[in-house]
């Protein structure tokens, strides 16, 4: 699906179906793109959400929320999404690969 592989800027959300329990297949599809700015995981199972968050190739992963962030925290993407981390330490981009995970605790 073309829209799921492009880095769209605007109010765009791709929701796709998957077979029950096929988490690895979902991760493979999600990571099969040249970009990795942000992603979102919506589930009642916080352990599954954390597992998926660690495997996603994205600079920020939102759990049960989206686009609610601290503007003072380092921000940036993986792959072709950005160059390093805005507001991060001055280090070569190859050394900056940390992941931000934001969780909406009210829904878990």
QUIFEN-V233227 format. One line per field, one symbol per residue. phi: phi as a letter, one per 40 degrees, with the letter a starting at -180 (. if undefined). burial: + if it has 16 or more other ideal C-beta (glycine too) atoms within 10 Angstrom, else -. Layout:
BEGIN
phi: ???
burial: ???
END
This chain:
BEGIN
phi: .dccbbccbicbbbbbcacdgcccccccccccacbacaabbbacccccccdcdccccacbbcbfaagbaccccdaibbfccgbgbcgcccbddccbbcbbbbbcccbb
burial: ------+------------------++--+--+-+++++++-------+--++--+++++++++++-------+++++--++-++----------+---+-++-----
END
